Amino acid sequence: MKVSQLYVYPIKSLRPAEIAAGTLTGQGLAFDRCFMLLKVESGEGEAEPKLKNMHVPHFPEMSLFQTAIELPSTESESGKVIITYQPPSSMNEEDTRPRETRHLEIPLQPLRGKSEKSFRKLTVAMHQSSTTGYDMGAEYNEWFSACFGFPVVLAYLGQNTRNVLGTLAPEKRNHESWWKFEWNLWTSLLKRDAGWWPLLVAMFVFNGVYRGVRLVQERTTPIEVVVIAVAIGAILVGIHFALRHLQRSRITFADCAPYLVVSEKSVHDVSARLPDGEIMDRTKFRPNIVVSGAETAYEEDFWTELVVGPSRVRLLLTGNCVRCQSLNVDYQTGKIGTGEMGAILKKLMKDRRVDRGARFSPVFGRYSFLERTGWGETIRVGDEVEIVARGKERTVTGK
């Protein structure tokens, strides 16, 4: 099997940017879902207007926006996200939205070279997991507001992240034995992006060994040796818990997990359910990684671990992605589709309600997390994909 497509969604719920290669991080592909749109809702008698999270099943017109990413060419540059608004194929006379294609460029890393204090802070809560975002300001808010026809705020995540709630995180699934977990935890200090931790630990170990040798040479009393040993042990335990805190699973503005993996074979199965000549747009499943070469459709239901590329990074597939009305959105009109294309969810209901924890929703794709030793590695289209672990049964949402 191989990686056939890679997608990044710089602005949550807008159309994706297809990429040939991307940097893997613990929170997803670099620049994935680092922006989010919020609808401004004014409440009666309230000093501050409420901000409502915008998701494509509730705001299908979000599908009218295409995105592309231009990476920075030097360290001093920010890079940019290029947004293209394509007006719907049909509009009534009362519609105040633009009737022509519009373009907008947004800094990919707005905080680079700027102080956080120059941005208004926002609290963004999704699925009871909250974080802090930064209001991108009037220039961008007004552009999106004009295209949507109502007031909108564009929020940037920055270096902030969100908790992974529920049972999807690998540390809650107990995929690893304790010794393997500890090995990966401590060897993560050798990663190129580990910062100052390797130097700190090396200095501590050297100092501990040096002090131990000196104590033996000086014939120190047993009580002094015990006190120093306890102190060294306490510091090691402290480093252990600090590492666990730093490496716990976190996400961006993604719903539930850093990565979503789907199989090309399964996408073809959905296309086969449509009339001749109609093809399912795989981006409606909103995957990050599309894998080709599976033997059968939906065999990914049982995949629990994949190894990808020459660096052999490990993806831990911990849960099913249960589907909603977003599959039925017509990308040409920005509305829920009509006819067969507007009935994708219903078609999958017939035989894809296979998750005992979500009996009323069909399953398509697998939520995934990157094993910590793969942080900072690169994934490319064409990389080999190997299934190294399968489950005997499908995972169950909530368990």
Stockholm file with secondary structure:
# STOCKHOLM 1.0

chainA/1-399         MKVSQLYVYPIKSLRPAEIAAGTLTGQGLAFDRCFMLLKVESGEGEAEPKLKNMHVPHFPEMSLFQTAIELPSTESESGKVIITYQPPSSMNEEDTRPRETRHLEIPLQPLRGKSEKSFRKLTVAMHQSSTTGYDMGAEYNEWFSACFGFPVVLAYLGQNTRNVLGTLAPEKRNHESWWKFEWNLWTSLLKRDAGWWPLLVAMFVFNGVYRGVRLVQERTTPIEVVVIAVAIGAILVGIHFALRHLQRSRITFADCAPYLVVSEKSVHDVSARLPDGEIMDRTKFRPNIVVSGAETAYEEDFWTELVVGPSRVRLLLTGNCVRCQSLNVDYQTGKIGTGEMGAILKKLMKDRRVDRGARFSPVFGRYSFLERTGWGETIRVGDEVEIVARGKERTVTGK
#=GR chainA/1-399 SS CEEEEEEECSBTTSCCEEESEEEEETTEETTTTCEEEEEEECCTTCSSCEEEECCTTTCGGGGGEEEEEECCSSTTCCCEEEEEECCCSCCCTTCCSCSSCEEEEEESSTTTTSCGGGSEEEEEEETTEEEEEEECCHHHHHHHHHHHTSCEEEEECTTCCEECCTTCSHHHHTCSCHHHHHHHHHHGGGSTTCTTHHHHHHHHHHHHHHHHHHHHHTTCCHHHHHHHHHHHHHHHHHHHHHHHHHTSCEESSSSSCSEEEEEHHHHHHHHHTSCTTCCCCGGGGCCSEEEECCSSTTGGGGEEEEEETTTTEEEEEEEEEECCGGGGEETTTTEECCGGGGGHHHHHHTTCCCCTTSTTSCEEEEEEEECGGGTTCEEETTCBEEEEEECSSCCCTTC
#=GC SS_cons         CEEEEEEECSBTTSCCEEESEEEEETTEETTTTCEEEEEEECCTTCSSCEEEECCTTTCGGGGGEEEEEECCSSTTCCCEEEEEECCCSCCCTTCCSCSSCEEEEEESSTTTTSCGGGSEEEEEEETTEEEEEEECCHHHHHHHHHHHTSCEEEEECTTCCEECCTTCSHHHHTCSCHHHHHHHHHHGGGSTTCTTHHHHHHHHHHHHHHHHHHHHHTTCCHHHHHHHHHHHHHHHHHHHHHHHHHTSCEESSSSSCSEEEEEHHHHHHHHHTSCTTCCCCGGGGCCSEEEECCSSTTGGGGEEEEEETTTTEEEEEEEEEECCGGGGEETTTTEECCGGGGGHHHHHHTTCCCCTTSTTSCEEEEEEEECGGGTTCEEETTCBEEEEEECSSCCCTTC
//
